[in-house]
Amino acid sequence: MGLKKFIFGEDKKSESNAESAEQAGADSSEGKFNEPCALCGAAGTEKKWAGQYWHKKCMRKSKKIAKGMI
């Protein structure tokens, strides 16, 4: 279960299928870990933070989202 799915629910997932598929192709060959990303769910993550694996791009997105919540 990704963080994006947890926050936005099932409805938003259909809109981001193209973005996830594009990112999955680019990140699956690269990355340190073979774990799914906490935000997008694609494999090939580069960072581990708070017990979850993240792409660098997804980590930046989540920080910007969190900044806007304050």
trRosetta pair geometry for C-beta under 8 A, 3 or more apart (Angstrom, degrees):
i j d omega theta_ij theta_ji phi_ij phi_ji
1 5 5.7 -120 -166 77 75 129
1 6 6.2 82 153 -57 110 98
2 5 4.7 97 61 6 83 102
2 6 7.0 -144 100 -6 46 88
2 36 7.2 -101 -79 143 94 116
2 37 6.9 29 -123 99 113 72
2 38 6.0 131 -147 169 67 34
2 39 5.8 41 -177 159 111 10
2 40 6.3 -135 -146 63 153 5
2 41 4.3 -86 -54 -57 132 92
3 6 5.4 -54 -150 35 35 116
3 7 6.3 27 156 -14 69 107
3 38 4.7 41 -18 148 111 90
3 39 5.0 -36 52 -94 108 55
3 52 7.6 67 -45 176 117 164
3 62 6.9 25 103 -110 151 132
4 7 6.1 -58 -145 39 28 104
4 8 5.9 -15 173 20 67 115
4 12 7.3 -118 162 100 97 124
4 13 7.7 125 119 -91 108 78
4 16 7.4 -65 154 62 149 165
4 39 5.1 72 -34 -172 103 62
4 40 6.4 42 1 -83 142 41
4 41 7.7 -97 41 -20 113 96
5 8 6.9 -70 -124 57 20 82
5 9 7.0 31 -173 -145 54 8
5 10 7.1 33 -153 -80 91 49
5 13 6.2 26 -103 -75 90 119
5 41 7.5 49 -22 -50 120 127
8 11 7.1 -115 151 63 90 81
8 12 3.9 -34 146 27 134 145
8 13 7.6 157 97 -45 114 68
9 12 6.5 101 65 11 68 94
9 13 7.9 -109 112 -18 46 96
10 13 5.6 -51 -162 13 44 122
11 14 7.2 -56 -177 19 37 103
12 15 5.6 -55 -164 34 54 114
12 16 6.4 29 150 -6 81 112
13 16 6.2 -74 -150 46 33 97
13 17 7.0 62 153 -59 66 82
14 17 6.0 -19 -158 -23 36 115
16 19 4.7 -53 -162 46 74 116
16 20 5.5 78 136 -27 88 100
16 40 7.7 -127 148 -131 130 89
17 20 5.7 -56 -143 39 29 110
17 21 6.2 29 158 -20 65 108
18 21 5.9 -54 -145 37 28 111
18 22 6.4 29 155 -19 62 107
19 22 5.8 -56 -149 36 29 111
19 23 6.2 22 156 -13 65 110
19 40 7.7 -113 119 -133 97 125
20 23 5.8 -59 -144 42 29 107
20 24 6.0 34 156 -27 66 108
20 40 5.3 175 -116 -175 89 104
20 41 6.7 5 -148 59 129 99
20 42 6.0 179 -168 -52 79 110
21 24 5.7 -50 -141 32 28 114
21 25 6.7 29 158 -19 60 103
22 25 6.2 -58 -158 32 28 109
22 26 6.8 15 153 -9 63 111
23 26 5.9 -63 -149 42 35 107
23 27 5.7 11 163 -4 72 119
23 40 5.9 -23 89 152 148 164
23 42 5.3 -167 108 3 97 164
23 55 7.2 -101 178 -28 121 175
23 57 7.4 -136 -135 75 123 143
24 27 6.3 -66 -132 48 23 97
24 28 5.8 34 170 -40 64 110
24 40 7.8 -151 -61 133 82 121
24 42 3.8 -144 -93 -132 78 120
24 43 6.9 58 -147 31 87 71
24 44 7.7 133 -152 23 50 119
25 28 6.5 -42 -132 16 19 112
26 29 7.7 -81 179 33 26 95
26 30 7.2 -20 151 21 63 117
27 30 5.8 -80 -145 59 43 92
27 31 5.7 48 -179 -36 83 129
27 37 7.8 10 128 -42 160 128
27 42 5.5 94 65 124 130 126
27 43 7.0 171 111 90 99 48
27 44 3.8 162 143 89 79 126
27 45 7.4 33 169 -74 127 38
27 55 5.7 -59 -122 -108 150 128
28 31 7.7 -52 -134 22 13 125
28 42 7.0 -99 -61 172 85 100
28 43 5.2 53 -114 79 82 98
28 44 4.4 -147 -103 -34 24 133
29 44 6.7 13 30 -116 27 145
30 44 5.7 77 71 -180 56 123
30 46 7.6 -11 133 -72 96 105
31 34 7.7 136 104 -77 114 44
31 43 7.6 -178 68 143 153 63
31 44 3.6 143 19 177 143 67
31 45 5.3 107 -164 59 135 17
31 46 5.0 -110 -128 -65 78 68
31 55 7.4 -67 -99 -109 126 78
32 45 7.2 -49 55 97 77 61
32 46 5.7 92 9 -136 95 47
33 44 7.7 137 78 -158 59 17
33 45 4.7 -22 66 67 109 92
33 46 7.4 -162 20 -77 90 13
33 48 6.7 100 -42 -60 152 102
33 53 5.1 -121 93 -136 151 138
34 43 6.0 4 -167 -170 56 114
34 44 7.2 6 -116 -77 48 44
35 43 7.0 170 90 -135 15 73
35 45 5.5 -42 69 24 84 127
35 53 4.0 120 90 12 124 161
36 41 5.0 -10 -177 -160 120 49
36 42 6.7 145 -145 72 73 13
36 43 5.7 -51 -89 -81 57 62
36 45 7.4 64 140 -34 11 120
36 53 6.9 124 78 70 35 118
37 40 4.8 19 82 50 133 80
37 41 5.9 -64 61 -15 80 13
37 42 5.4 11 11 52 117 66
37 43 7.7 -149 -17 -82 79 16
37 45 5.2 153 -84 -87 75 110
37 53 6.2 -101 -106 107 41 84
37 54 5.8 69 -147 -131 86 37
37 55 5.1 -24 -106 -14 138 91
37 58 5.3 110 -179 18 135 167
38 52 3.9 41 -68 165 135 135
38 53 6.5 155 -30 63 87 48
38 54 5.6 -36 24 -82 104 80
38 58 7.3 158 60 135 74 137
39 54 6.7 54 -1 -130 104 88
39 55 7.5 -92 47 32 113 93
39 58 3.9 -180 46 -169 138 123
39 59 8.0 -155 -12 -59 137 39
39 61 6.7 122 -174 76 164 122
39 62 5.8 -132 -83 -57 133 117
40 55 6.9 -10 28 12 122 127
40 58 5.6 -124 -7 -94 103 134
42 55 7.2 14 71 -42 107 132
44 55 7.4 34 98 -93 79 101
45 48 7.6 95 123 -69 126 66
45 53 3.9 120 82 159 165 107
45 54 5.8 111 -157 64 119 17
45 55 5.6 -108 -125 -65 68 56
46 54 7.3 -51 57 94 70 63
46 55 6.1 66 15 -139 96 44
46 56 5.2 -18 60 -36 140 91
47 53 7.1 150 85 -158 48 55
47 54 4.7 -27 72 65 100 94
47 55 7.6 91 24 -168 92 5
47 56 6.3 106 -15 -79 118 64
47 59 5.9 11 53 -54 146 148
48 51 7.7 5 178 -123 93 10
48 52 7.2 172 -153 86 62 30
48 53 5.4 -31 -99 -98 73 66
48 54 7.4 160 -95 17 23 80
49 52 6.5 -29 72 63 61 77
49 54 5.9 -17 27 7 106 129
49 59 7.0 91 18 -120 145 121
54 58 5.3 -143 -166 84 87 109
54 59 4.4 89 144 -64 140 97
54 62 7.6 -89 -136 16 134 139
55 58 4.3 87 54 9 91 104
55 59 6.8 -152 87 -10 46 84
56 59 5.6 -53 -150 32 31 115
56 60 6.7 31 153 -17 63 103
57 60 6.0 -55 -155 34 31 110
57 61 6.6 32 149 -18 64 106
58 61 5.5 -51 -147 36 36 115
58 62 6.3 34 156 -18 68 106
59 62 6.0 -55 -146 37 28 108
59 63 6.5 30 154 -20 62 106
60 63 5.8 -55 -149 35 31 112
60 64 6.5 30 154 -17 65 106
61 64 5.9 -60 -153 36 31 109
61 65 6.4 30 152 -19 67 107
62 65 5.5 -50 -145 36 35 114
62 66 6.2 35 155 -18 66 106
63 66 5.8 -54 -145 39 30 110
63 67 6.3 37 152 -25 63 106
64 67 5.6 -50 -147 32 31 116
64 68 6.7 31 154 -18 62 105
65 68 5.9 -60 -157 35 31 111
65 69 6.9 34 148 -26 63 104
66 69 5.6 -51 -154 25 38 116
66 70 7.4 44 152 -29 63 96
67 70 6.2 -49 -164 16 37 112
